[in-house]
Amino acid sequence: MVIHDDAVDRTTNGSGPVASHSLADLTALDAGSWFDRRFAGQRIPTLETVLERYKGRAHVHTEIKGHSADLTRATVDLVRRHGMTEHVTITSFQKTRLEEARAHAPELPAGWLVPEVSEAIIAQARAMGLSQVCPLANTVTAELVRRLHAEGFVVRAWGVADEEQMRRVVQAEADGMTVNFPDKLLEYLKT
């Protein structure tokens, strides 16, 4: 399932941990009304649905959460079955999930989501063979981006809270970012 939280309470009309629900239960939940009534009836998509929808149309950054090596393997296997190894980057906050992904699918690019970048993080990312280091947006500076680029990493920020922060990340010349308002980012990039 493609869902941000560990529980369905905040973004659906259901309650409880995602893991306590069956696939049928999860796909029946209303995942749109909380955002705006115009989206009432939207469902939580499966990763397979997302891969089918965006194949050939977008590069997908897939964050692996949780504590199961089986989830990492299943995610990678699904990406392979859909022929999207060149169009998906695996990301995680969890070093273990990234190590699993690299061991099972060294051909897939991977990025480490980190609250701050240190020399130790850079060394570990290099040792794991990661292609990206993904710092928290409010830590991104032009100097940090230059440093990570010099090490050969793609820099993709996360936690972009508002448009001002979005503009600072772009001005620092990061390669990308996770935003909840892609329309505003696209409009800004046109200027």
Secondary structure, 3 states (H helix, E strand, C coil): CCCCCCECCCCCCCCCEHHHCCHHHHHHCCCCCCCCHHHCCCCCCCHHHHHHHHCCCCCEEEECCCCCHHHHHHHHHHHHHCCCCCCEEEEECCHHHHHHHHHHCCCCCEEEEECCCCHHHHHHHHHHCCCEEEEEHHHCCHHHHHHHHHCCCEEEEECCCCHHHHHHHHHCCCCEECCCCHHHHHHHHHC
